[in-house]
């Protein structure tokens, strides 16, 4: 059975894109043959628009899709359309299962954007830092261990060619100690290492930068099709039309951040302060 969650939308949009490319058609040519605008083709393939059954049938005809694939696409379109709503997990949802679900969405996303103002973003966390985060809310040791393993596995995307990953945090989050100074130093050194990865941009909003945008939560944004916000007491995945405001807010946050060498300077400064805490006699 086709998935009715964000993974199903990913499968539908990516399959349509792959079929167009296999047919040797540009987006403009496909749009002309289907009677669509090129923008509509683009939005469908990015997962921004959920195509209806008629749209899918038209594209399947244009791409000369085999009958079995057409039936699969039609089933996907119907199920994804029905599931185009909020997907909420209960307060005591299994954290390891939720991390695995996010990982499936992540693995099918070309563009990943993450923002966190108070804690280190998940894709940048070390296992020790994750352990503190996952055990702080009363999660069972077994569930915490599973969640840590799943989140570490998610970090594979940081090394995969073809991804576009932007992670933004604040200088204040670097100073929010989730453990002893030695652990935080290792955490900051890990972030510094990630800043050198080709597909990743790590941005830090420096202390004191005037801001005109005030996020009330952290979030993970996948292409423009799904967002996972940090909401106290619940775990939730939001789909269209709830994704747009997060896209807009991220666009306002990005210019406030510094990247590359400037970000590494902030990381080094924060690590230096932790070293002073670890050894009060250091001057």
N, C-alpha and C positions, 0 to 999 in steps of 0.2 A: 504494500500500500504506500502511496506517495506521502511524503511528510506534509503536514499542514502547518508547520511552524515556519520560522525564517529560513531554515534549511531548505524547505520546499520551494520557497520563492527564489532562493539562490539557484536551485537546480533548474527551475523553469527559465529564469532569465539567462543563465549561463548556457543552457542547452540551446535556446533560440539563437544566442550569439554564435555558438559553435556551428550550428546548422547554416547560418548565413555565411560564415567564413568558408565552410566546406563547399558551399554552392558557388564560391568565388565572387560573391556580391559585396560591394561596398554598402555602407549604411545608406548613402544617398540613392544608389540603384535599387536596393531592397525597398526603400520607402516609395520610390516611384512605381515599382511593380505592384506593391500592396495597396497603393492609394493612401499611404500614410505620410505624415511629415517626417523629415529626418530626425527631428527632435523627439518624436514619439518613439521611433525605433531605438534611439539612444536611451530614453527613459525606461523603456521596457527591458533593455539589455542590462541596465544598471540596477534594475530592481526598484526604481523609483515609482513606476506605474505598474499596477497589476493588470495584465491584459485579460480581457474577457474571452469567452469561448470562441466568439466570432473572430477576434483578432488573431488568436492562436491558429485557428483553422486557415485563415488567410495567409499567414506567414508560412505555415506548413506547406501550403500549396505552392507558394512562391519558391520555397526552398526545395521543392520536389522531395518531400520527406516520405519515407516508407510508411505503409499503413500502421504497423505496430508502434512506430515512434509517434505517429499522429495520435493514436489512441492514448498513449502514455502522456503526451503533452496536454491533451484535452482533460485527462483526469487530474493532472497537476494543476491546471488552470482553475478547475472547479473547486478543488480542495483548498488551494491557496487563497482564492477569492473569499471562500467561506471563513478562512482563518485570518483574514486581514483585520485583526483586532489586537488588543492588548493580551499578552499571555502572562499571567501572574502566578507565581509560585507561592505557596503558603509560607507563613513565618518560619516554621520549623522544617522547611524543605531540605532535602539532602544536599549539602554543599558540594560534595564531590560530584554528584550527578549534575548539578547546575553548572559547575566548572566545565564538565565534559560537554554539556550542551552548548555553552559559549564557544568552546573550542571548535565544535563542528561548524558554527556560524563563521568563526574567525578563519578557518581553513579555506572557506569558499569566498572570502572577501579580498579584493585587490587593495582597497584603501581602508586602513584602520586608523582611527583617531581616538586617543584616550586623554582625558583630563581628570586631574585629581588635585585639589587644593590643600588637603590636610594630610593625607597619607601618601606614601610612595605608590605610584601607579602599578597595577598588578603585573604588567608585562616587564617591569623593571625590578620587581622584588626578588630578593634572595629567599632561599628556603627558610632560613631562620626568621626573617621578617614576616614571611607568610604564616609561620607557625604562631607567632604572636597575634597576628590579625585574626586567624581562623579560630584560635582558642579563646579569644577575649569575650565571645558572645555565648559561651556555654556549649560550644560544639563538642561532640564526643571525640575522644582521641582517634578512633577509627575513621570517623567522618573527616576530621581535620587532616589526617594523613592522606586520605584519598583526594581531598581538595587540593592539598599541596602538590601531590603527584600530577594531578590534572592541570594545575596552573603552570607547573614547570614544563609540562609537555606542550602547553599552549605557546610557550616562549620560542618554540622551534620556528615560528613565523618570522622572528627577527632576523633569521639567516636565509630566508627563502627569496631568491631572485624574483623580480616582478611585483613584489609588494610595495606599497607606499604607506609607510607607517609614521605617524606624527604623534608624539607623546608629550603632553605639557603638564608640568606641575609648578609649584611655587617654591620660592626659597624658604618660606615658612614651613612647608611640608618636610624639608630636609632636616629641620631642627626639631620636628615632632618625634622624639625618641621612642621607638617601639621596643627598646631593650638597652642593654649596657652600651657604653661608648664604643667598645671594641666591635660589637655587632654592627653598630651604625656606620663605623668607619668602613667595614667590609661592604656594607650596603652601598655606600657612596662610591667606593672604588668599582663596584659592579656597574653602577650607572655610568661612570666615566668610561668604562670599557664598551658599553652599549653605544655611546655617542659616536664611536668610530665605525659602526656597522653601516654598510652602504645603503640599505633600504630604510634606515631608521633616522628620524630627526627627533632629538630630545630637546625640548625647550623648557626653560625655567623662567618664570616671571620673577624678576628681582624684587627684593624688599624695597618698598617706598615708591614703586612705579604707580603713578596716578591711574586709576581705573574708572571706566564708565560702565562696566559690566560686572554683575555680582552673582555668580552661579550659586545655587543653593544645594548642589550635590555634585558628586563626581560622575563620570559616565564613560562608556565605551561605545564608539560609533562605528558601524560596519557599512562601508560604502555609504549609500543614503537610503538603506532599506531597513535597518534595525538599530536600536540603541538599547544599551543596558545601563540604566541609571543606578546610582547607589542610593537606595531608599531604606531608611531605618525600619526594621521589623519585617521587611518583605524582600523577595528577590523577584525581579520583573524584567521582561523583555518587551519593548515597545516597538510597534510597527507603524507604518504610515496610517494616519496623518500626524502621528506624534513625533516623528523623527525630525521634521523640518526645523522646529525651534532649536534643537541641539546643534544642527548644522550651522544655523545662523550664529548661535552663541560661540561656537568654536572659532568661527571666522573672525569674531571680534576679539577673542582671547589670543589668537596666534600672533598678532602684531605686538602684543605686550611682552612676549617671551624673547629671550636671547638663546642662541643656538651655538653649536660647535665650540670654538675656543672660549667664547664668553661664558657659555654654560659650564664648561670645564673649570673655569676660574671660580665660579660660584661653588661648584662641588668641592674644589680644593679648599676653599675658604671654610666651608662647613665642616669638612673633615678635620681641618686644623683646630677648629673649636672643640670638636669631640676629643681630639688628642690632648688638648689642655684639660678636659674633664677627666680623661683617663689617667693623666699624670699631672696633678696640681702643681708640682715643682717645676714643670716645664715653663720656660719663659720665652 
